[in-house]
Amino acid sequence: SHTDDAEYGGVLGGVVNVVTKSGTNELHGSAWEYIRNTAFDADNFFLPVGTKKPFYHQNQFGASGGGPIVIPKLYNGRNKTFFFGAYQGYRYSTPSNSEQLVPTAAELAGNETDNQQLQAYDPFSTTCVAVGTNPCGTFSRTPFQGNQIPSNRIIPAMVAWAKFVFPAAGPCINLESTGFCGANALDTTPTTQVQNEFNVRGDQTFGAKDSAWFRYSFINSTVNQSGGLPGLPTHHTIGARDYGGSYVHIFSPTRIGQAQFARATVADLQSVRFTASTADILSTVGFASDFVSGFAAAGGGSLLPGPGISGFANGGESVDDTPKATDTDELRGTYTQIIGSHEIKFGVGFDTANFASPLAQIGEGFGPTQTDLPSTTAATGDAFTAFLLDVPNSGPSRRNVNEQERPGGVLSAFLQDSWKATRKLTLNYGLRYDYPFLPRYGTAATVGQEGGPETGEMDWDTGNWIIQQLPPLCSVRGYAPCIPGTGLPAHVVVSPNGKITHNEHTNYGPRFGFAYKVDDKTVVHGAYGIVFDD
């Protein structure tokens, strides 16, 4: 899965070289279209008679072409200047038809008997029950008579939250054999994808000894689908750009030099947001601003959490952005010398790396535990009752990470020889060295934030927790990250060089490989190497 050439390294997996087409002295091109949609699909065997087929649309199309650059009466690029370009588009759309269970109007009014709910108990009536010599060995609670929650106990803000998040319940569409209704609503939010990509390449021959090429690649992909509930779409975009070039100079038939450069960027952005404004419902429910607001990934704005009611559909807002999923620059230089049956190659390179990923996630959880009867092993309790009473059993959870990294990189050098030892045996051997420049985690702009430089890591050799940058005391800052009490506890130390990752000086990677031709039909290959994941 990995090459034995010392020229390649920095990753543990396989190395794939991709060669883009170049133009020729003649104009050539192609075009294509792949289409699949509902009109061409057969009926599903299990689809009830008279029911329309769910729509399905997929189109994949494109064109490519290349040739010499010729400007009549001004420039004739045959044999020296060429172009090649390609475009591909992708369109996809299909409905989801996701069955969901949502609260009914009766359940919102406190009637928790319409769907085989278990007996719910009043969590605010909890009292101790003696067990043996323990005066509080277990607990007892008062049941809600007829599983009906008194209207004066239902919190109107929770009802408003449920009505905003959930669609109105309809007739049961998934009645199980036990009489339990498994679904009473449909989420028909379609899944769609629009993707466009193109490649452009130019080649230039300057003479018998010099040539160069440049390529630019582009791809944009947008996927929209349900975020878990109707009116809560997921919007996911990926935009990638990649360009690079190469210059080759032939010093002599046995001496060749090459210089290369490239830049690649990938932005991976995903958000789940309600289509309706959440400003009023955030105010109506009365969420604390420290809980729902101030998310860096949302531009300092607010997010509405999903209610997380056990047994019901769920969906809440979030932002998961990685604007610098890839942000690299590469420079390479190689020199090849052929001496007899040896092809000796030497090269150096430098790769930069950068990363950024602001994340915003929020949620709550309501389960039956808060309204069960602790003194019995029988199944009791109702999650939706706990929701109406605003008694969560998990959360609130909040994640507001603003991860920004300083640029780093890897400096590499290699020397290798491909020796055709005999007519049947070829040996490849060489040595590669990689020196990573690991940056300090976080930036000055993210001090005081999750994902900032005030972070730490365990030193497994000493058992100490190492802090990269010391934050102030909690009594001074008032929020995390901060140091509780009056100072650092035992086994917590501050990094002496202000970093929790360190450059590695010993990444030497020897390589050895062979190819032996047993006969005209059989060749044996073998290789050994040490590779570092930089």
N, C-alpha and C positions, 0 to 999 in steps of 0.2 A: 504493500500500500504506500510505499515511500521510495523515492529515488535514492540511489546510492551516490549520486553526484554531489560533491561538496558545494557546488554552486547554489544549491537550493537548501533552505533551512528555515528556522523560525517557527515551524508548526509541527505538531506531532502526527497529523494525518497525512493523507496523500497530497501530492503536488500535481496540479492540473495546469498545463500550458494551453491557452486558447489562442489560436491564430485567426485573425479576421481576414476576410477576402480583400484583395486589392484589384484595382482595375487593370485592364489589358489594352492592347492596341486596337481592339475592336469593341464596339458597344454591345453589351450583353445585359439582359435583364430578365426578371421573372415576376410573376404575380400569383397570388393564391387566395383562396377563400375556403374556410371550413364553416359549415352552418348546420346547426341542429336546433329545431324548435318544435313546438307542440304539434304543428301540422304534420310533421314527419313521424311522430311517435305513435306507437300502437297504444290502445287502451290498456290500462292496468287490469290484469285478470280479476283482481279482487274489488275493482271499482264498481259500486252499485249501478245498475242499469239506469241510463238517463242522466248520470252525473257527468259533468264536464271534466275533461282532463285538466289537471293543474298546469298552468302555463310554464314553459321551459324554453328559454331563449339563450343560445350560445353562438357567437360569431367570432371567428379568428381569421384575420385577413392581413395581407401585407404585400409588399413589393420590394424588389431590390434591383439595383442596376449599377453598372460601372463601365469605365472606358477611359480613353485618353482625353485630356483637356485640350480642346482645339478651339481657338478663336480665329475665325476666318480673317485672313490678311494681317493678323496681329501676332498670333502665337500658334505654333504647331507642337503639341506636347507628346506626339507619338514617340515611343521608345524612351521617354524620360519623365513625363508628368501624367499621373493617373489619379482617378477618383473612384470611389465606391461608396454607395449608400444603401441603407435598408431600413424599412419601417414595418412594424407589426402592431396591429391593434387587437384588443380582446374585449368582448362585451358579453356579459353573463347576467341572467336574471331568472330567479325562480322564487315562488312564495314559500313561506315557512309552514303555515297552518299548524302552529304549535298549540296543543291543548293545554289549558291552564285551569287551576282551581283558584278562584278569587272569592272574597267574602260576599255573602248575600246581603240584601237589605235587612233581612231579619237578624242576621248575625251582627250587623253594624248597630242594630237597635238593642242588642243584648240577649237575643234568643239563641242560645247555643245548644239547640236540640234538633236542628233540621238536617244534620248530616252525621249522625251517630257519634257525636262528640262525647268524650268521657266526662265524668262528673268533675266539675271545677269547684275549688275551695277558695275561700277568701284569704289571700295572703296576709292581709292586715289584721286577721283574727288569730294569728299564730300564738299558741301558748305552750308552755312546757308541760310534759307528761313524765311523771316519775317512772323509772325502770330500776327495780331493785333499790339499791342504796343511792342511786343517782337521781337527784330530784329533777333533772332535766335530761333524761335519757333519750327522749324522742319529743316529737311535737304534734300538736293537734290543731286542726283548723275547722272553721264552720263552713259547711257546704252552701253553695248558692242554691236556694230552693228551686227545683225544676230547671236547674241550669240556666236560670234567667238572671241576668245582671241588672240590678236596679238602675233605672235611668239616671238617678242622681249620683251613681258611682261611676258612670261612664264619662270619660274625659273627652269633651267635645273636640279638642285639638287632635286627639288620636283618630277620631272618626274623620275629621277633615283631611288628615294625612292619608288615611286609607283611601278615601274617595278621590284624592288627587292622583295617587300612585296607581291604583287598580282600575281596570275598566269595569263597567257595570256587569254584574253577573246575569247570565241568561239561563235558559233551561239546561238541565244536565245533559251533557253530550258524551259522557263516559260513565255509565252506571254499572258498577261492578256487581258480581253475583251476590255479594253480601248486602247489597242495598246502599253501599257507600258511593257517593258521587265523587269520581276522581277528577272531573273537569266540567266547568260550566262557562268557559270563555275560550276564545280563539285569538291567538296572535298571528295575524296574516302579514306581518311586516316582511316584505320580500328581501331576499339576499341578492345584491347586485354588485358587479365588479366592472370597472372601466379601467383598462390598462393601455398605455401607449408607450412604445419604445422605438428608438431608432439608433442607428450607428452610421457614422460618416468617417471615411478614411481617405487620406491623400498620400500618394507616394511620389518621390522626386529622386531622379538619378542625375547627379551633377557631373558625371564623367565615368571613366572606367574604374575609378577607385573610391568614389564617394556616393552614398545614397542615404536617404532619410524617409521616414514616414511619420504621420501624425493621425491619431484616431480620437474621436469623441463619441461617447455612448451615453444614452439618456433613457431613463425609464420612470414613468409615473403610474402608480397603481392606487386605485381608490375602491375600498370595499365598504358597503353599507349593509347592515343587517340588524336584527333585533338585539337590544341590550337586555332582554329578559321580559319586557312587558310592552304592550302597544304604546306608542308615543314616547318610547325610550330607545332611540336608535344608537347603534354603535357606528362611529365614523372612523375608519382606519385608512390612513394614507401612507404610502411608502414612496419616497422620491430618491432616486439614486443617480449620481453623475460620476462618470469615469472618463478621464482623458489621459493620453500618454503619447510618447513619441520615442523615436530611436534614430541614432545617427551612426553609420558604419563607415569606417575608413580602412581601406586595404593598403597597408604599407608595402607589402610584397606578397607573392603567392603563398608564403608561409607565415606571414604576420598580419593579424587582423585586430583592430580596436573597435569597440562599440560603447556608446554612451546612451543611457536610457533614463527617462523620467516618467512619472505617473502621479496622478492625484485621483483619489476616490472619496466620495462622500455618500452617506446614506442617512436619510432622516425618516425615522419610524414613529409616526404620530397616531395615537388612538385616544378617542374620547367617547364617553357614554353620557349623553346629556338629554334631559327631557326637552321635547319640542316646545312645550308650553313654558311660560315664564314661571320660575320657582320663587320669585321674590315674595309674593303674598303668602304662600304656604309656609315658607321658612319663618315668616313673622307670626303667622297664626299658630303654628306648633310651638313657637317660642324656643327654638334651639339656641343654645349659648353660642355667641359669635366666635368664641375661641374653639368651638367644636366644628362649626360648619363653614367658617370663613378663613381668609388669609392664606389660601393655597397658592404656592408659587407657580405650580403648573397651570393654574387657572387664572393667572395674571393677578393674584391677590383676591380673587373672587370667591364665591361660595359654592358648595355642592350640597345636594339633597341626598341624604342616605336612604338606602332601601330599608324597609321595616324588618326584613328578615324573620317573618313569622313562620315557624315550623309548620310544614305541610301545605303552605300556600306558595303561589308563584312569587318571585322576588326580583327586584332590580333597583339599582341606585346609581347615582352619578359617580364618575371617576374620570381621571385624565392620566394616561400612561404614555408619556412622550419620551422619545429618545432622539432628539434632534441631531445628535452626533453619535449615532450607532456606529458609524464608520466615518472617520475624518483623518485620512492618512496622505502623506506625500512620500514618494519613493524616488531615490536617485541611485543609479547603478553605473558602474564602469567596469568593463572587462577587457582583457588583452589575451589573445591566443597566439601561441607560437608552435609551429609544427617542426619537429626535429626528427628526421628519420621516421620511425614507426611510432613516435610519441606525439601526442597532441596535448600540450601543456597549456593550462588556462589559469589565469589569475584575475581576481576581481575584488572590488570593494563596493559597499553600498550603505545607504543610510535611510531608514524608514522612520517617519514621525507618526505619532499617534495622539489622538485627542478624544475625549468622551464627555457627553453631557446627557443627563436623564432626569428631568423633573417629574415627580410622580405625585398624584393626589388621589387618595382613596379614603373612603369613609363608610361606616356601616353600623348597624345595631342588630340585636338578635333577641327574639321572644320565643320561648319554648314552654312546654307544659309544666316544667319543674316548679315554677313559681306559684302555680295554682294546684299542685297535687297535694296528697295527704301523706306526709312523711312517715306516719306511724303504721302504714300498711305497705305490703310488697305488691299489692294489686296495682294495675295500671290505672292512674287517675291523672287529672289535670288537663287543661285546655290552653293551647298556645294563644289563640285569639282572645280569650278572656284576659290573659296576662297583658296582651297588647292594649286592649281597651282600658285597662287599669294603669297602664304605663309602668309595668314592672318587668324590665328586661332581665334576661338571664345571661346575656353576654354583651360586651361592648359598654359604652360606645367605643368603636375603634376608629382611629384616625391616623393616616400616614401622609405626612407632608414633607417629602424629600426633594431637595434641590441639589442633585449631585452634579458638580462641575469639577472637571479635572484640569490640571495644568498640562501642557503638552509634554509628551515623553518621546522615546524613540529607541531604535536599535541600530548600533553600528556593527557592520559585519565585514569579514574578509575571508577569502578562501584561496586555496591553491590545489589544483587537481591535475592528474595526468591520466590520459586514456592511452594505454600501450597495447598495440597489437603484437603480442609476444610471439605468436606463431600464426600460421594460416588459419588455425582452428581456435586459438585461444586469445581472448581480449581481456585485459585487466583494467579496472578503473580504481583509482585510489587517490585520496586527498585528505585535506584537513580544513575544517571551517571553524571560525571563531566569531561568536556573537557577544556583544557587550550591550546589555540593556540599560537605558537611562530611565529609571523609574521615578516618576514625579511625586511630589508631595500631594497627598490626598486633599481635595477641596481647594478653594481659592479664598482670597481675602474678602471677596464679595459675599461669600456664604457663611461667614463667621456667625455663630449663634443660630444656625439652621441645621435641620437634619440633612445629612449628606455633606456638611461643611467640614473644615479642617479639625474641629474639636471632636475627634473620634479616637478610637483605640483598637487594639488587637492583642490577643493572648500570645505571650511568649512561652511556648510549650517546653522550652529548655529550662526555664527558671521558675515557671509557674506564676510569673508576674503579668499583670495587665498593663500594657504600655499605652500611654496617652500621647498622641501626636502633638496636640496643642492644648495647653491647660485652660479650661474654661473657668469663669469666675465662680464663686460660691453661689449656691441656690438662694441664699439670703440676700445676695446682691442682685443677681439677674432675675430671679423669680420664675424661671422656666428652664426646661432642659434644652440643650445640654448644660449641666452645671454640676458643681461638686457639693454633695450634701454635707451637713455638719460644718466643722471648722477647718477641715483640711483633708488631705488624701488618706484613705484607709490603708491598712496593711496590704502589701503586695500589689500596690498600684503605683506606678512610677511614670515619670515624664520622659519621653524619648530624648536622648542627649543631642541628636542632630535634627529634631523637628520632623522626623519621618517615621512611618511604621512599615514602609517597604524599603528595601535596600538594593542597590545595584549588585549584580552578580559578576564576579571577575573570572570565573573558571569555566565558562561555557565553551570548552574545546570539543569539537565534534569530528572525530576521525571517521572516514568512510572507506569501505573496500567492497568491490564487486567484481564479478567475473561472468563471462559468457563463453561457453565451450561448445563448439559444433561437433557433435558426435558423428553425424552423417548428414546427408542431404535433407533428411526429414526430422532430425532430432537435435535440439539445442538445449543445453542445461545452463540455467542462470542461478546465481547466488549473490547475496549481498549482506553486508554488516555495516552498521553505523550507529552513532550516538547523536540524537536529535533533541534539541531543547525547544520548549514551547514558549517563545518570546512574545 
